[in-house]
Amino acid sequence: MDDPRWLDQDEERAWRGYLRMRTLLNAEIVRDLGRDAGLSEPDYDVLSTLSELEGRRWRLQELAGHMAWSKSRLSHHLTRMEQRGLVVREACPDDGRGALVTLTDEGIRAIESAAPGHVASVRRHFIDHLSRAQLEALAEIAEAVVANLTPPRVPVGPS
């Protein structure tokens, strides 16, 4: 086994800063989302993703890939969302084994109601603290890291 490539002082500072920022930032935004809209972070992810798609539906398997969740975990979460009337599951017309997840009218109302407060929270806790140059650098950093993490098998749109 090769010797580990320990982080130097600058790398350590960047890594620990990122971890702390991620933890604190996520906690603030999730707290605001729950308090203001009564939604969890996964609820919002499902609703916002479906709301942006034509037909407001997506195969369960692709939605699970988008969220980086197992089909089983997403299925359990969707059951809770179905009980609240936010989504419905239907059999895939072209594949009897697959399921489509569709946003309901209640789900549309929930995301339309939650989105303004959510974006305000993201701005208040994150975006408004960064310059345009910092935002551009962060976007490039995120794209470079994600390009090496995201499996190419995950589709980017509905099937």
Secondary structure, DSSP 8 states (H G I E B T S, - for coil): --------HHHHHHHHHHHHHHHHHHHHHHHHHHHHHS--HHHHHHHHHHHTSGGGEEEHHHHHHHHT--HHHHHHHHHHHHHTTSEEEEEETTEEEEEEEEE-HHHHHHHHHHHHHHHHHHHHHTGGGS-HHHHHHHHHHHHHHHHTTS-TTS-SS--
